[in-house]
């Protein structure tokens, strides 16, 4: 039940171009992201800029995600949890986190 409640309401509502390299967010995309994530337009744009800087392809692979977790939790092995979290957040099952999935993850864990 808990895992099902973490599924974002926008599973396929935002254009699939979000996973492709885009330096700017279109107004409609920004509006849709704002409606499902608890961030302001300025915050979304700032997060997007950092995301594209860190992941020029616009996609985060599971190994990259695990490396992020290792930085956040340097003591102990968080790899099993990171893999589980990745599978949960990868709502379309393509083995990548695109920006909308990444933003949703930030939204549910930070606000």
N, C-alpha and C positions, 0 to 999 in steps of 0.2 A: 504494500500500500504506500509506504513512504517513497519508494522509487517512482511509482506512478505519479505521485503528487509533484515530483520535481520536473516532470516533462513540461516544457514551455508551451504556452498556448499558441505560439506562432509557428508550429512545426514546419509548415510549408507556405506561410503567408508572405514571407519576404523573398524577393527575387533571388534566384540561385546565383546571380552574379556576385553575391556577397562573398563567396569563397574565392573569387578571382581577384587579381590585383586591381584595386581601385584606389586612387589617391584621395578622392573626394567622395563624400556621401551625397547622393541626390536628395533633394528636399522630401520627396515621398518616402524614400527609404529611411531617412532620419525620423520622420514622423512615425513610421511603423515601429522603428526601434524604440523610440521614446514611449510608445504606448505599451510596450511589454517589458521594458527595463526601467528601473527606478533611477534614471539618470537624466540630467538636463541635456539640452542640445549641445551646450559647450562641453560638458563632460563626455558625451558620446563621441564628439569630434576629436577631443583630446585622446581618448582611449583608442579610437580608430587610427589616429596618426601613429601612436606608439605600437599598435598591433602591426600595422603595415611596415613600420621601421624594423621591428623585430622579426617579422615573418613576411618577407617581400612577396612570397607566393600567395599570401592571404589565407594560408591553411596551416594548421598546427597538427603535426603527426603525433602519435602516441608517445614516441621516444622523446620528442621535444617537451611534451606535457609532463612526462615523468621527470625530465631534467629540471623543469620549473618547480615541481614538488620537492625534489631533492634540495633545491636552494632554499625553499621555504621551511623544510623540515630536515635540517642536516644531521640530526641525531636520530639514528634508527633507520629502518628501511620502509619507506612509504610507497614502494613500487606497486604492491598489490592494491593498496587503496587508490593510488593514482590511476592504475589501469581500470579499476572499477568506476571511478569518477569519470574517466574519459568515455567509457562505454555509455554511461548514463547521459552525459552531456552531448554525445554525438547522436543527435536526435534523428538524423536521416540515415544513419548507419553506413556512411561512406568511408569510415576510418580516418577522418580528418575533422578538426574543429574549424569551422569558418568563423567569420567575425560575429555573426548573430549568435552562434552557439557560445562563443567565448564571452560575449557581452552578457548573455543570459547567466552564464556561470558566475561572472563578477557580480551581477545584480543580486542573485540569490545568496551569495556568500558575503557580501559586503554591506548590504542595506537592510 
